[in-house]
Amino acid sequence: MRGRLLVTGASGFLGAETARLALEAGWTVIGTFRSAPSDVEDVEWRQLDVADRDAVRKLVAGARPDAVVHTATAAWRWCSASTRTVGRSYDDWRVTADGAAHVALAAADAGARLAHVSSDAMFSGRCAPYDETALPDPVNRYGAAKAAAETAVRAIAPGAAVVRTSLILGDGRSKHERHVLDLVAGRASGTLFTDELRCPVHVADLAAALLELSGGAYAGVLNVAGADALSRHELGMLIAAREGLDAALVPAGHSAELGAPRPTDTRLDIARARRVLSVRLRGAREFLAAG
């Protein structure tokens, strides 16, 4: 057995995949959920609001984990306006920023190894590509919350692995993939930006990296993203093609149309991850290849 692993947000897309892989690797998994658990079997499920500091402390102390993977964050909701582009509105600073601090404090008190999931959304996109030394310069509230979360974790738990990642995809199950299909089918309106560059990562690759870091000693920031830099529109075209749909039907737009500040080019340099991880980080062109 690998020990006891606590996965916060284990009912979410990344959290559930992390829990699945951890069970396969021999971990005993305790998973938290906010509203309802996922369908991952053999997880010891616990309901938790990470914004509640006392509840987090009590749960972690009782669970006695050897390691904690913190994936829980406030949700972003897809928004669209007529034929305008797809934007997203941010929910809750308390969950994303304060919740990360609560988890880090509880993990430190329990003597548990911590792997914290951060985001490329904390960057403006003006200085890409970003390596692990890059300082956050967020342009919106979500990016600021992720930057605050990372700052808190690094101050509270200097030995933690802070994993900066990008758009998370996987075998048609992610919200990004589903939204592209809705756009092509006419079930949603909007466009996908041609001027926002990201490095999409497969959920299984990211989850495997988090597990590797949970069992290791790496401390500090590590960029764990995909090997390819793609615009949201290019990504949408790949998703459509994989499903046998006409990629020309994916609507294109420009971020200026939204009228709200958004990160532009947030490419992450993954050279260090390639050196320190055994996990191979695939690019979207590979894992979204048609057929």
KAHUMO-V669842 format. One record per residue. N is the residue number from 1. RES is the residue in one small letter. D_CENTER is the distance of its C-alpha to the mean C-alpha in whole Angstrom. Layout:
N_RES_D_CENTER ; N_RES_D_CENTER
This chain:
1_m_27 ; 2_r_24 ; 3_g_24 ; 4_r_22 ; 5_l_18 ; 6_l_17 ; 7_v_13 ; 8_t_12 ; 9_g_11 ; 10_a_12 ; 11_s_13 ; 12_g_10 ; 13_f_9 ; 14_l_7 ; 15_g_9 ; 16_a_12 ; 17_e_12 ; 18_t_11 ; 19_a_14 ; 20_r_16 ; 21_l_16 ; 22_a_17 ; 23_l_20 ; 24_e_21 ; 25_a_21 ; 26_g_23 ; 27_w_21 ; 28_t_23 ; 29_v_19 ; 30_i_19 ; 31_g_17 ; 32_t_16 ; 33_f_16 ; 34_r_17 ; 35_s_19 ; 36_a_19 ; 37_p_18 ; 38_s_17 ; 39_d_20 ; 40_v_19 ; 41_e_22 ; 42_d_23 ; 43_v_21 ; 44_e_22 ; 45_w_21 ; 46_r_21 ; 47_q_20 ; 48_l_19 ; 49_d_18 ; 50_v_17 ; 51_a_18 ; 52_d_22 ; 53_r_22 ; 54_d_25 ; 55_a_23 ; 56_v_21 ; 57_r_23 ; 58_k_25 ; 59_l_23 ; 60_v_22 ; 61_a_26 ; 62_g_27 ; 63_a_24 ; 64_r_25 ; 65_p_22 ; 66_d_22 ; 67_a_18 ; 68_v_15 ; 69_v_12 ; 70_h_10 ; 71_t_7 ; 72_a_9 ; 73_t_9 ; 74_a_11 ; 75_a_11 ; 76_w_12 ; 77_r_15 ; 78_w_16 ; 79_c_19 ; 80_s_22 ; 81_a_25 ; 82_s_28 ; 83_t_28 ; 84_r_25 ; 85_t_22 ; 86_v_19 ; 87_g_17 ; 88_r_15 ; 89_s_16 ; 90_y_15 ; 91_d_16 ; 92_d_16 ; 93_w_16 ; 94_r_17 ; 95_v_14 ; 96_t_12 ; 97_a_14 ; 98_d_17 ; 99_g_15 ; 100_a_14 ; 101_a_17 ; 102_h_19 ; 103_v_16 ; 104_a_17 ; 105_l_21 ; 106_a_21 ; 107_a_20 ; 108_a_22 ; 109_d_25 ; 110_a_25 ; 111_g_25 ; 112_a_21 ; 113_r_19 ; 114_l_16 ; 115_a_12 ; 116_h_10 ; 117_v_6 ; 118_s_7 ; 119_s_6 ; 120_d_9 ; 121_a_10 ; 122_m_12 ; 123_f_15 ; 124_s_17 ; 125_g_18 ; 126_r_21 ; 127_c_21 ; 128_a_19 ; 129_p_18 ; 130_y_17 ; 131_d_17 ; 132_e_17 ; 133_t_19 ; 134_a_18 ; 135_l_19 ; 136_p_16 ; 137_d_18 ; 138_p_17 ; 139_v_18 ; 140_n_17 ; 141_r_16 ; 142_y_13 ; 143_g_13 ; 144_a_15 ; 145_a_14 ; 146_k_11 ; 147_a_14 ; 148_a_16 ; 149_a_13 ; 150_e_13 ; 151_t_17 ; 152_a_18 ; 153_v_16 ; 154_r_18 ; 155_a_21 ; 156_i_21 ; 157_a_20 ; 158_p_21 ; 159_g_20 ; 160_a_17 ; 161_a_14 ; 162_v_12 ; 163_v_9 ; 164_r_8 ; 165_t_6 ; 166_s_6 ; 167_l_7 ; 168_i_6 ; 169_l_10 ; 170_g_12 ; 171_d_16 ; 172_g_16 ; 173_r_14 ; 174_s_11 ; 175_k_12 ; 176_h_12 ; 177_e_15 ; 178_r_17 ; 179_h_17 ; 180_v_19 ; 181_l_21 ; 182_d_22 ; 183_l_23 ; 184_v_25 ; 185_a_26 ; 186_g_27 ; 187_r_26 ; 188_a_24 ; 189_s_25 ; 190_g_23 ; 191_t_22 ; 192_l_20 ; 193_f_20 ; 194_t_21 ; 195_d_21 ; 196_e_17 ; 197_l_16 ; 198_r_13 ; 199_c_12 ; 200_p_10 ; 201_v_9 ; 202_h_10 ; 203_v_9 ; 204_a_12 ; 205_d_12 ; 206_l_8 ; 207_a_10 ; 208_a_13 ; 209_a_12 ; 210_l_11 ; 211_l_14 ; 212_e_16 ; 213_l_15 ; 214_s_16 ; 215_g_19 ; 216_g_20 ; 217_a_21 ; 218_y_19 ; 219_a_19 ; 220_g_17 ; 221_v_14 ; 222_l_13 ; 223_n_12 ; 224_v_10 ; 225_a_10 ; 226_g_12 ; 227_a_16 ; 228_d_17 ; 229_a_16 ; 230_l_17 ; 231_s_18 ; 232_r_16 ; 233_h_20 ; 234_e_20 ; 235_l_17 ; 236_g_18 ; 237_m_22 ; 238_l_20 ; 239_i_19 ; 240_a_22 ; 241_a_24 ; 242_r_23 ; 243_e_24 ; 244_g_27 ; 245_l_27 ; 246_d_28 ; 247_a_26 ; 248_a_28 ; 249_l_28 ; 250_v_24 ; 251_p_25 ; 252_a_24 ; 253_g_24 ; 254_h_24 ; 255_s_22 ; 256_a_25 ; 257_e_26 ; 258_l_23 ; 259_g_25 ; 260_a_22 ; 261_p_20 ; 262_r_17 ; 263_p_16 ; 264_t_18 ; 265_d_17 ; 266_t_14 ; 267_r_15 ; 268_l_13 ; 269_d_16 ; 270_i_15 ; 271_a_19 ; 272_r_19 ; 273_a_16 ; 274_r_19 ; 275_r_21 ; 276_v_20 ; 277_l_18 ; 278_s_20 ; 279_v_17 ; 280_r_17 ; 281_l_15 ; 282_r_16 ; 283_g_16 ; 284_a_15 ; 285_r_19 ; 286_e_20 ; 287_f_17 ; 288_l_18 ; 289_a_22 ; 290_a_24 ; 291_g_26
